[in-house]
């Protein structure tokens, strides 16, 4: 991987809107891995 590339985001494009049972910390981790939620930035 070239040095200027960003790390892989294994959940890129997965939408977690409406999921239940996740803590705020889990949601933040999932966002860092590429998930999205409607109404918010990725």
C-alpha positions as CSV (number, residue, x, y, z in Angstrom):
1,X,0.0,0.0,0.0
2,X,1.5,3.4,-0.9
3,X,2.3,5.6,2.1
4,X,-0.4,8.2,1.2
5,X,-3.2,5.7,1.1
6,X,-5.8,5.6,3.9
7,X,-6.2,2.4,5.9
8,X,-8.9,0.0,4.7
9,X,-12.4,0.7,5.9
10,X,-14.0,-2.8,6.0
11,X,-17.5,-1.6,6.6
12,X,-17.5,1.2,3.9
13,X,-21.0,1.9,2.8
14,X,-22.8,-0.2,5.5
15,X,-25.7,1.8,6.9
16,X,-26.3,1.3,10.7
17,X,-29.3,3.6,10.9
18,X,-32.0,2.1,13.1
19,X,-29.7,-0.5,14.7
20,X,-30.3,-1.2,18.3
21,X,-28.2,-2.5,21.1
22,X,-25.1,-0.5,20.2
23,X,-23.3,1.7,22.7
24,X,-22.0,5.1,21.7
25,X,-18.5,3.8,21.7
26,X,-19.5,0.9,19.3
27,X,-21.2,3.4,17.0
28,X,-18.1,5.6,16.9
29,X,-15.9,2.5,16.2
30,X,-18.2,1.5,13.4
31,X,-18.1,5.0,11.9
32,X,-14.3,4.9,12.0
33,X,-14.5,1.7,10.0
34,X,-16.7,3.3,7.3
35,X,-20.3,2.8,8.3
36,X,-22.9,5.6,7.7
37,X,-26.0,6.7,9.5
38,X,-28.8,8.7,7.9
39,X,-28.7,12.3,8.9
40,X,-25.0,12.3,9.9
41,X,-21.6,12.5,8.4
42,X,-19.6,9.3,7.8
